[in-house]
Amino acid sequence: MTDRTSPSGAPWRNFYGRRKGKGLRDSQKTYLDEDLAKLSPGAVDWDVNPDRRPLDLKALFGDRPLWLEIGFGGGEHLVHQAASNPDVGIIGAEPYVNGVAMLLGKIRRAGVENLAIHPGDARDLFDVLPEGSVQRAFLLYPDPWPKARHHRRRFVTPEHLEPLARLMPRGAILRVATDIEDYVRQTLLEVPRAGFEWLAEGPEDWRQPWADWIPTRYEQKALREGRTPHYLTFRRT
Ligand SMILES: C[S@@+](CC[C@H](N)C(=O)[O-])C[C@H]1O[C@@H](n2cnc3c(N)ncnc32)[C@H](O)[C@@H]1O
């Protein structure tokens, strides 16, 4: 529902995930205090940007193409992509503060500087990114919401996919990884509806990880528990 608003003017957006988990280590609190503000992509939240002015991407990353990772978890894939692609600027969105703190530790160790972090809901970031500005987006092991009555909470619903599609120019790439077969079904239904085509090179294509892939924490857990990763690549039409 987007017709209800909060005092800041923000539309009502249901968020069912976790924002906090177990206590943070002292080092992680230090990373959050010292590093997070410096890695901000600009004014994203409604209280600081009620008019939803677009972010100044030129000031952020110069002329580098922009990539986006939605729900980066512990940030291993995000840091890996930033380190392997210094000519790209990447923004990661993740509302789970423990994950953000883990990412900050990894950024310190890797020394990458082509990264920005929105420590919140990706939809708030979508509002303030210019149309057609995102060349590549990663949606890696989104929350599965296995119960049928919760499928509408999944990221692969029009509420999330339509604003994402608006940000992506024709030819831009969206990668989705999931270990849940019913999530594959919903992805293959909803993502093309939002204006993407699935780039499958054969019936077994989904089994093949991307050449530049590293397994995320969630993928490692899925493999330990005997589930099969699916790798889906889409192109904006
Ligand atoms: C199952 S975890 C996977 C994390 C990581 N991508 C991995 O593969 O290890 C899904 C993540 O998506 C995040 N998430 C859920 N809804 C989100 C939203 N609206 N915007 C950004 N991140 C979101 C959750 O906080 C969670 O960390």
The ligand as a Tripos MOL2 file, in Angstrom:
@<TRIPOS>MOLECULE
LIG
   27    29     1     0     0
SMALL
NO_CHARGES

@<TRIPOS>ATOM
      1 C1         18.2090  -14.3020    2.7120 C.3       1 LIG1
      2 S1         19.1310  -12.8430    2.9520 S.3       1 LIG1
      3 C2         20.4240  -12.9890    1.7360 C.3       1 LIG1
      4 C3         21.5820  -12.0610    2.0040 C.3       1 LIG1
      5 C4         22.7340  -12.1090    0.9840 C.3       1 LIG1
      6 N1         22.3100  -11.5830   -0.3170 N.3       1 LIG1
      7 C5         23.2820  -13.5120    0.8210 C.2       1 LIG1
      8 O1         23.0640  -14.1100   -0.2440 O.co2     1 LIG1
      9 O2         23.9220  -13.9990    1.7780 O.co2     1 LIG1
     10 C6         18.0720  -11.5850    2.2510 C.3       1 LIG1
     11 C7         18.5080  -10.1740    2.6420 C.3       1 LIG1
     12 O3         17.6550   -9.2230    1.9840 O.3       1 LIG1
     13 C8         17.4710   -8.1350    2.8700 C.3       1 LIG1
     14 N2         16.2450   -7.3960    2.4730 N.ar      1 LIG1
     15 C9         14.9640   -7.7630    2.6540 C.ar      1 LIG1
     16 N3         14.1280   -6.8270    2.1940 N.ar      1 LIG1
     17 C10        14.9040   -5.8230    1.7050 C.ar      1 LIG1
     18 C11        14.6170   -4.5620    1.1170 C.ar      1 LIG1
     19 N4         13.3600   -4.1320    0.9500 N.pl3     1 LIG1
     20 N5         15.6590   -3.7910    0.7320 N.ar      1 LIG1
     21 C12        16.9380   -4.2210    0.9010 C.ar      1 LIG1
     22 N6         17.2680   -5.3960    1.4660 N.ar      1 LIG1
     23 C13        16.2580   -6.1920    1.8590 C.ar      1 LIG1
     24 C14        17.3770   -8.7950    4.2320 C.3       1 LIG1
     25 O4         17.6410   -7.8890    5.2950 O.3       1 LIG1
     26 C15        18.4170   -9.8980    4.1290 C.3       1 LIG1
     27 O5         19.6730   -9.4980    4.5970 O.3       1 LIG1
@<TRIPOS>BOND
     1     1     2 1
     2     2     3 1
     3     2    10 1
     4     3     4 1
     5     4     5 1
     6     5     6 1
     7     5     7 1
     8     7     8 2
     9     7     9 1
    10    10    11 1
    11    11    12 1
    12    11    26 1
    13    12    13 1
    14    13    14 1
    15    13    24 1
    16    14    15 ar
    17    14    23 ar
    18    15    16 ar
    19    16    17 ar
    20    17    18 ar
    21    17    23 ar
    22    18    19 1
    23    18    20 ar
    24    20    21 ar
    25    21    22 ar
    26    22    23 ar
    27    24    25 1
    28    24    26 1
    29    26    27 1
@<TRIPOS>SUBSTRUCTURE
     1 LIG1         1 GROUP 0 **** ****
